Amino acid sequence: MTKVLITGGAGYVGSVLVQQLLDAGHEVVVYDVLYYGNNLPKNRRALRVIEGDIRDTVKIAAAMRGIETVLHLACISNDASFELDEKLSTSVNLDCFEPLVMAAKAAGIGRFVYCSSSSVYGVSDAPEVTEEHPLVPLTLYNKYKGMCEPLLWKHQAPGFICVTIRPATVCGYSPRMRMDLTVNILTNHAVNNGKITVFGGSQKRPNLHIQDMCDAYKLMLEAPAEKISGQTFNIGYQNQSIMDIAKIVHAVVGEEYPHRAAIDILTTPTDDIRSYRINSDKIFRGLSYRPKRTIEDAVRDICRAFKAGELPASLTDDIYFNVRRMKTLKAA
C-alpha cells in the first residue's frame, strides 16, 4: 500500500485512476482545482480531496506531507486550450512545474511520476517513434510538455525516483467524460448525430484505452525503483489513421445500435497535421506491461454509457469539452 498524491486527480484519467488505486488498497490524496467538478468515489475513507491550484506552492507543499508518491497529471489539457489564455497555460503547464518537483523532493517523497505526452514528437515519418526520437513540438502544449522533462531530471537523486510517461491519446469512458478526444468525439457524433466528420484522415495517431493508461500509472507505483528511475516510457497501443479510427467507430456503433439509420462518414480538410506512430516496446520489455483493451472496447464502453443515460446532453454541455468549460468559467 502506498500513499499517493495525484495532481489533477479529478480529471478525465484521474477519475478512473483513483478508483483503481483505491481498489488496490492505496491511500489517495487528490489535489485538483475542480474545473470539471468532482466525479470521484464517495465515502471512501482512503480518499481525500483537496480543492487547490497547483500554482499555489504553499498549499500543495502542505498537501504533500506524509505522501510517498506523486503522480503529476494536472495541466491545461490539449492543444486547443491554449487558444484561451497563453499566460494561464504557461503558468500551469510550465512555470509551476519545477517548484512542484522541488516541493515534492523537500517533502521527502520517494517517487515523482510525470505525465508528459506522445504529442511531443509532432510530425514524424519514422515507422516507429521510440523514446530517443527528437522532440518536434508543433504547439505550445506539447512544447511545454517536453520542456518540463529536463526540469524533472535536474532534481533526481538517491531516494527521489523520477520517471516520465509519454502516453498516447487516451480514449474510453470516464465519470469525468471528455468529448474532445478523437475516439470519443467520433463515437459521440456517430451515436447522437448519425454522422462522423473526419478532419484530414491520413494522420497517424497512437491510441490507448483509459483503463490501460491507469494500469500503467499503477505500475509506476509498484515497479522496482531500479527499473524506472530516470526512465522515459512511451505508452500506446494501436497506431491508426484518423480515417481508420472513424471506420472502427462506424462499425462498432452500427453493431451497438443495429436498428438505427446508417451512419455517414464525411471528410473535411484540417490544419492539424500531427502524425506519428509511437513504439512502446521499452515498457513491454522492461516491465512486462502490455495494454489489454482496444479502440473497439473504448467505443463499446462509451455506447454502454449512452444507453445507461450517463452522458446527457453530450453534444452541447460544456462540461465535456475543456475549452468550452474554461471559457464558461473564465479560468485565469
C-alpha angles and dihedrals in degrees: 000000000000131000105231133189114204117194109209088016094151092060132099097287095027094059090060096037095053092056091049094050093047091051088052091055101256124139111235134201114189117203109190139146088224097223087155099040131251114294094159125127113285128227096014110147092203092058127082122179120203117189105216148128117250088222087068096088095180094052096046092045088057090049090055095064110121093007119136102189135024120206105194108205100140117115144121091274129226132003099275092060089070089069088072105062122340092199091056093049093045093050094047102037100037120005098055096041101087094043087052092052091047091050090052092050092047089051090059095248112166102208135032117190114192121201105214120162140249086228087082086085093066110185120356134168091196110123090225123023109206129185090269093060114117116261111243105174118192099191138035090251095062092034091059092044089057095043092057094058097074089043088061094049091053090069102041111121140151106300093019107083116192127192133172125212122200103194127192120238106298122227139181141062125324132168084240093050125198121204095182098079121094103251093037093048093051093046092049092053095042091054100038105026101031090229140076123215114205116202105212102327107206096077113112116226130180116229135197131187112242093237090054089050089054091047088057094051091048088052090055089061094051106033119107110268094236091059097055107024110120092357133134118207131193110215116195141119122189118037104199137161116247089248092052089051089051090052091050090051091046092053098044096045088048089055094045093049103032096165099052126098119275116280118237124219113211127185130211134173121265139193091211099101099165107139129162142134114224123210115216099182092117095068090039091056099038102040104017089239118157128166115244102195135067140213086259089058091051092052092049091049091054092047090053090052090051091050091049092053093244096130108052119179090005094166097048112025111101092216091080095053122065098206095044092047094050091048090052091050093042087225115202 
